[in-house]
């Protein structure tokens, strides 16, 4: 069967070992599954988010913190039945939700694993580089969308992530996510039960890109509709050393300007990260834990 799950629309026959842009076959490949404490507070809560890190990716960010699994494809191939078991094991450990990280290329297997509803919300933790036809398959199966919005500049998206027409594709996808789940809801325990959190990672030297993304969110959503997360965790990873402009952390001045711009916008709901988040110690260890 030809694969058209993501915007690259490779048409690869992944079931028969012909890999496309994601570099993966049809069955899920997982690098780690555990209770993750480092998501936004409404996702991690006190016990942790039941996070499943999938290998491979349809977005090829040269600076990816998860480079070993997103580009080098480290992980273990598992069955749909085993994937379902992992969800239940994480829930038994106290997971507030099941958090599917970089899941797009395994959408078909994930849908099979979610045929029976889970006792906790499902989080679709994505690069945001999605097509609406794939997202529509998830309606009723996913309660929380956690998309990145990395660039407003399509040339930067091509250069650093091999993603054409990124801004249009990703903003269209985010609107579809919101259409499905509507305004976010937080329960009495401070946990999100449904909604969209738009994440933006501040990159070195790209403050104007960040401002344009904040402007887009402020223009397209009203307070109470979505949450926005300004991330300050960039460290040079992967192939960042090949790009001198990316081979440094974000300066304090850059982050303060981005934070001030956000605070002066009409966006009221969301999160900012502390400077201490830019630390390699926050990158998970890829050792097949929980797989």
C-alpha positions in Angstrom: 0.0 0.0 0.0 1.4 3.4 -1.0 1.9 5.8 1.9 0.6 9.4 1.8 0.3 10.0 5.5 2.5 13.1 5.7 3.0 16.2 3.5 6.0 14.5 1.7 3.5 12.2 0.1 6.2 9.7 -0.8 3.9 7.0 -2.0 6.4 4.4 -0.6 5.2 0.8 -0.1 6.3 0.7 3.5 4.6 -2.6 4.2 7.0 -4.2 1.8 10.1 -2.6 3.1 10.3 0.4 0.7 11.1 3.3 3.0 10.0 6.9 2.3 10.9 10.2 3.9 10.4 8.9 7.5 12.8 6.0 7.0 10.4 3.5 8.6 8.4 0.4 7.6 4.8 0.0 8.5 5.0 -1.5 12.0 5.8 0.8 15.0 9.4 1.3 16.0 9.8 2.6 19.6 12.9 3.8 21.4 11.5 4.4 24.9 8.3 4.4 26.9 8.2 5.9 30.3 6.6 8.4 32.7 7.9 11.7 31.4 8.1 14.6 33.8 9.4 17.3 31.4 6.3 18.3 29.4 4.1 21.3 30.1 2.7 21.1 33.7 -0.9 20.4 32.4 0.5 17.3 30.6 3.1 16.0 33.1 1.2 16.7 36.2 2.6 15.1 39.4 2.9 11.5 38.2 4.2 12.0 34.6 3.0 11.7 31.1 2.9 8.2 29.7 5.3 8.9 26.8 6.0 6.6 23.8 8.9 7.8 21.7 8.6 6.6 18.1 11.6 6.3 15.9 11.9 8.0 12.5 10.4 11.3 11.6 8.9 13.0 8.5 10.5 16.3 9.5 14.3 16.3 9.2 15.5 19.0 11.6 19.3 19.2 11.5 19.4 20.3 15.2 17.0 17.6 16.5 17.6 16.8 20.2 16.3 13.2 19.5 18.6 12.8 16.5 19.6 9.2 17.4 16.0 8.1 17.0 14.6 10.6 14.5 17.5 10.4 12.0 19.5 7.3 12.9 16.3 5.3 13.5 17.4 3.6 16.8 14.5 1.6 18.2 12.7 -1.7 18.3 10.0 -2.8 16.0 6.9 -4.0 17.8 3.4 -5.3 17.0 0.2 -3.3 17.4 -0.7 -5.6 20.2 2.5 -4.8 22.1 1.9 -1.1 21.5 -1.5 -1.4 23.2 0.1 -3.3 26.1 2.6 -0.4 26.6 -0.2 2.0 26.9 -1.9 -0.1 29.6 1.4 -0.6 31.5 2.0 3.1 31.6 -1.5 3.8 32.8 -1.0 1.2 35.5 2.1 3.1 36.6 0.0 6.2 37.1 0.3 8.0 33.7 -2.0 11.0 33.4 -2.2 10.5 29.6 -0.7 8.5 26.8 1.7 10.8 24.9 2.6 9.7 21.4 5.8 11.4 20.3 6.5 11.8 16.6 3.6 9.4 15.7 2.5 10.5 12.2 4.2 7.9 10.1 2.7 5.1 12.3 -0.9 6.5 12.2 -2.4 3.4 10.8 -0.9 1.1 13.5 -1.8 3.6 16.2 -5.4 3.8 15.1 -5.6 0.0 15.5 -4.0 0.2 18.9 -6.7 2.7 19.9 -9.8 0.9 18.7 -10.8 0.5 22.3 -10.8 3.8 24.3 -8.2 4.3 27.0 -8.9 5.4 30.5 -6.8 8.6 30.1 -6.5 11.2 27.3 -4.3 10.5 24.2 -1.8 13.2 23.3 -0.6 13.6 19.7 2.8 15.1 20.1 3.8 16.2 16.6 6.2 18.3 14.6 3.0 19.9 13.2 4.0 19.0 9.6 0.7 17.1 9.0 -2.0 16.8 6.4 -5.6 17.2 7.2 -6.6 13.9 5.7 -4.4 12.0 8.2 -5.5 14.2 11.1 -9.2 13.5 10.3 -8.6 9.8 10.9 -7.8 10.7 14.5 -11.0 12.4 15.4 -12.4 10.9 18.5 -9.2 9.0 19.2 -7.0 11.9 20.2 -8.1 14.3 22.9 -5.0 16.6 23.1 -2.9 17.9 20.3 0.7 19.1 21.0 2.0 20.5 17.7 5.2 22.4 17.1 5.1 25.6 15.0 8.8 26.0 14.2 9.0 28.5 11.4 7.1 31.3 9.7 10.0 31.5 7.1 9.6 28.7 4.6 13.2 29.1 3.4 14.4 28.3 6.9 12.1 25.3 7.0 13.6 23.9 3.8 17.1 24.6 4.9 16.9 23.2 8.4 14.1 20.7 8.2 13.6 19.7 4.6 10.0 20.9 4.8 8.5 22.8 1.8 5.5 25.1 2.3 5.9 24.5 6.1 4.1 27.5 7.5 0.9 27.0 5.4 0.9 23.3 5.9 1.4 23.4 9.7 -1.0 26.3 10.4 -3.6 24.5 8.3 -3.0 21.4 10.4 -3.3 23.3 13.7 -6.6 24.7 12.6 -7.8 21.1 11.9 -6.6 20.0 15.3 -8.5 22.8 17.0 -11.6 22.0 14.9 -11.6 18.5 16.3 -11.1 19.1 20.0 -12.2 22.7 20.5 -11.3 24.9 23.4 -8.9 23.5 25.9 -10.2 22.2 29.3 -8.2 21.8 32.5 -9.6 19.6 35.3 -9.6 20.2 39.1 -6.2 18.5 39.3 -4.6 21.0 36.9 -4.4 18.5 34.0 -5.5 19.1 30.5 -8.3 16.8 29.4 -8.7 18.1 25.9 -7.3 20.9 23.7 -4.4 22.2 21.7 -1.0 23.4 23.0 1.0 25.1 20.3 4.7 24.8 20.9 7.4 27.1 19.5 11.1 26.4 20.0 13.1 29.7 20.0 16.1 29.2 17.7 19.4 31.2 17.9 19.3 34.3 15.6 15.6 33.8 14.6 13.8 36.2 16.9 11.8 37.7 14.0 10.5 34.3 13.1 9.3 33.8 16.7 7.5 37.2 16.6 5.7 36.3 13.4 4.5 33.0 14.9 3.3 34.7 18.1 1.4 37.2 15.8 -0.2 34.3 13.9 -1.4 32.6 17.1 -2.7 35.8 18.5 -4.5 36.6 15.3 -6.1 33.2 14.8 -7.1 32.2 18.4 -8.9 34.0 21.2 -8.0 33.6 24.9 -9.4 30.3 26.2 -9.2 28.5 22.9 -5.6 27.2 22.7 -2.5 27.4 24.9 1.0 28.5 23.7 4.3 27.2 24.9 7.5 29.3 24.3 10.3 26.8 24.6 13.8 27.7 25.7 15.5 24.3 25.5 17.5 24.6 22.3 21.0 23.2 22.4 23.1 22.4 19.3 22.4 18.7 18.6 22.5 16.4 15.6 24.1 18.2 12.7 23.9 21.7 14.1 27.7 22.1 14.0 27.4 22.2 10.2 25.4 25.4 10.5 27.4 28.1 12.3 24.3 30.2 12.9 22.7 27.3 14.9 25.8 26.1 16.7 25.1 28.1 19.9 22.5 28.4 22.5 19.9 31.2 22.6 21.2 34.3 24.4 19.6 35.7 27.4 18.8 38.9 25.5 17.1 36.9 22.7 14.9 35.0 25.1 14.0 38.1 27.1 12.9 39.9 23.9 10.8 36.9 22.8 9.2 36.6 26.3 8.4 40.3 26.3 6.9 40.1 22.9 4.7 37.2 24.0 3.7 39.0 27.2 2.7 42.1 25.2 0.6 40.0 22.7 -3.0 39.1 23.3 -2.0 35.5 24.1 -3.0 34.9 27.7 -2.8 31.1 28.2 0.4 29.1 28.1 3.9 28.6 29.4 7.5 29.9 29.1 10.5 27.8 29.9 13.4 28.7 32.2 16.9 29.2 30.8 17.9 26.0 32.7 15.8 24.0 30.3 18.6 24.2 27.7 20.5 21.3 29.1 21.4 17.9 27.6 20.4 16.2 30.8 16.8 16.7 29.7 17.3 14.6 26.6 16.0 11.1 27.3 18.3 8.1 27.2 17.5 5.8 24.3 17.8 2.4 25.9 14.5 0.7 25.0 13.1 1.3 28.5 9.5 0.1 28.6 9.5 -1.3 25.1 
